[in-house]
Amino acid sequence: MESYQRAAEIVPSERQLAWQKMEFYAFCHFGMNTFTGKEWGDGQTPPEVFNPTDLDAEQWVKAIKSAGMRGIILTCKHHDGFCLWPSAYTEYSVKNSPFRDGKGDVVREVADACRKHNIKFGVYLSPWDRHEETYGQGEAYNTFYKNQLRELLTNYGEIFTVWLDGACGEGKNGKVQKYDWQSYYAVVRELQPNAVISICGPDVRWIGNEAGVCRKSEWSVVPSWLSINEFTAERSQKEDDKKFAKSHNAMLLDLGSRKAIRKENELIWYPAEVDTSIRPGWFYHPEQDYKIKSLDKLFKIYLSSVGGNASLLLNVPPDKTGHISKMDELTLDSFGRLLRREFPENLFGEHARADATSELDEAHGAQNVLSEDETAYWQAASDDPKPELILDFGQETRFDSLFLQENIATGQQIEAFSVYIEHKNHWKRIGKYTVIGYKKICYFKKAHKARKIRIVFNQNRGKVTILCALAYKREELDTPTDNTQDLS
Ligand code: FUL
């Protein structure tokens, strides 16, 4: 059996499937660095410095939801070791800060606000801890770390992800801590079996840079060595070097094609997440207020990540007052509007039809791609050499984007496909693509007008499935009407 055929048999776990459906969610880097203006704290800043005067977690959640994001991951402890919850295992936390007279708990406030507004909550707990004395002492630190994990995974309700950062800036003569990763994972599985363990974990893969850059063909089935934490750590930030991880030079460009996996024995389902910040830094710095990513840039990142078989984790750092600043709030709101304007209403209405060159059986008919049933999908017959799908709007229709989803519960299979429209009695090709995976957004600068769209699956790994097809036409912005003639 060829390795690509083995790859075709690999499927996601339930927790990976649930995570993938989140698509777009937020990182909130908040902590001691918010008050010192640093990106990496050294763990020596006194707890008194942490003093958000007007923390409003609901404001965060509302701002984040306005952009269409479905969850928040909070930096409960960054590399400086300062804990945003009153951990029983260290004095270096909110309990010794002026915040709510030492009685506050940022993790609780954010977790509660997420629950109240129906988005998911996840935790970031930095393995690298520059404050904790036991760091570098092997088992003592591992026990400390697991105790903190237990607190976070027991006291704050359902957690959707535990985000394990690979960064460690200890220099040559620095402390060396051997993390007992497997025992960390065991705590997560025991206490939050539905949570994915991301980055230095087995469930979600770091895309490989912090610039928001994706691969042209992002595969969810990749060689298992990509999940070895030392490999991830090697490519994470080494020092407080803002340039390294933000560039994508260190990124391997092909992880999952037939060629890339030809000699690989062990393959795993390890889907990608793109993490990037709305600002140059991960933490809030007022001098970066005018360096917020433009809507255009955010949209490009969205199309290539969410629309390119990856998820998008966008960092929005709250400021010293404990608010998401006005500038970011406005950007998020505008971005939400932009998405709703780009993808307003699915154009495959009740008169739309789907046909295919073949159907596996009655249960896997082509019409399933147009149904809202999330479990119904089309599957081509296994002996169909080049399956095709024809989507018929029922009448001439203008569209400028097409969303396609494979049924990834049965694996990722499509390697190349082309999209055509019916034009003056022949088929005109309007796009040529590689993978689909969870979601592919085929985005056209100009609208196409046609009654029928034909999709030809030129190369696949054995099982061609499509779960869903959607088409949109962006809403034009209202242009001010010219009243001058009326005035004359
Ligand atoms: C990196 C960290 O060093 C940054 O400070 C930030 O937390 C980013 C998400 O991960 O590895």
Boltz pocket constraint, residues with backbone or C-beta under 6 A from the ligand:
constraints:
  - pocket:
      binder: B
      contacts: [[A, 39], [A, 165], [A, 166], [A, 167], [A, 236], [A, 237], [A, 275], [A, 282]]
      max_distance: 6.0
